[in-house]
Amino acid sequence: MKGTSMSEQLYLISMGALFGTPLLIFGMKYLSAAYQARARTANEDAYKELAQKAAAAQSESAASLAVIQGELSDVRTRLAAVEKILKDVG
């Protein structure tokens, strides 16, 4: 048997490039889609974490506002009592 000639090698290289190119393109598209899916998942997880932190901060703010409103009500009651005493004295 004789070795392969130059034209046979060129033919095999050409066929390999012809059939290999679509496989390469498919592989690149697959990797791109997988990377995008991972990035999207990470982005959604970060958004969920941010939403949870915002909800916790809103709860803390509501609790602080309730305490402030209670203290303001107490101050108003005391101020009314002081005004009454001043009116009675004066």
Stockholm file with secondary structure:
# STOCKHOLM 1.0

chainA/1-90         MKGTSMSEQLYLISMGALFGTPLLIFGMKYLSAAYQARARTANEDAYKELAQKAAAAQSESAASLAVIQGELSDVRTRLAAVEKILKDVG
#=GR chainA/1-90 SS CCCCCHHHHHHHHHHHHHHHHHHHHHHHHHHHHHHHHHHHHHHHHHHHHHHHHHHHHHHHHHHHHHHHHHHHHHHHHHHHHHHHHHHHHC
#=GC SS_cons        CCCCCHHHHHHHHHHHHHHHHHHHHHHHHHHHHHHHHHHHHHHHHHHHHHHHHHHHHHHHHHHHHHHHHHHHHHHHHHHHHHHHHHHHHC
//
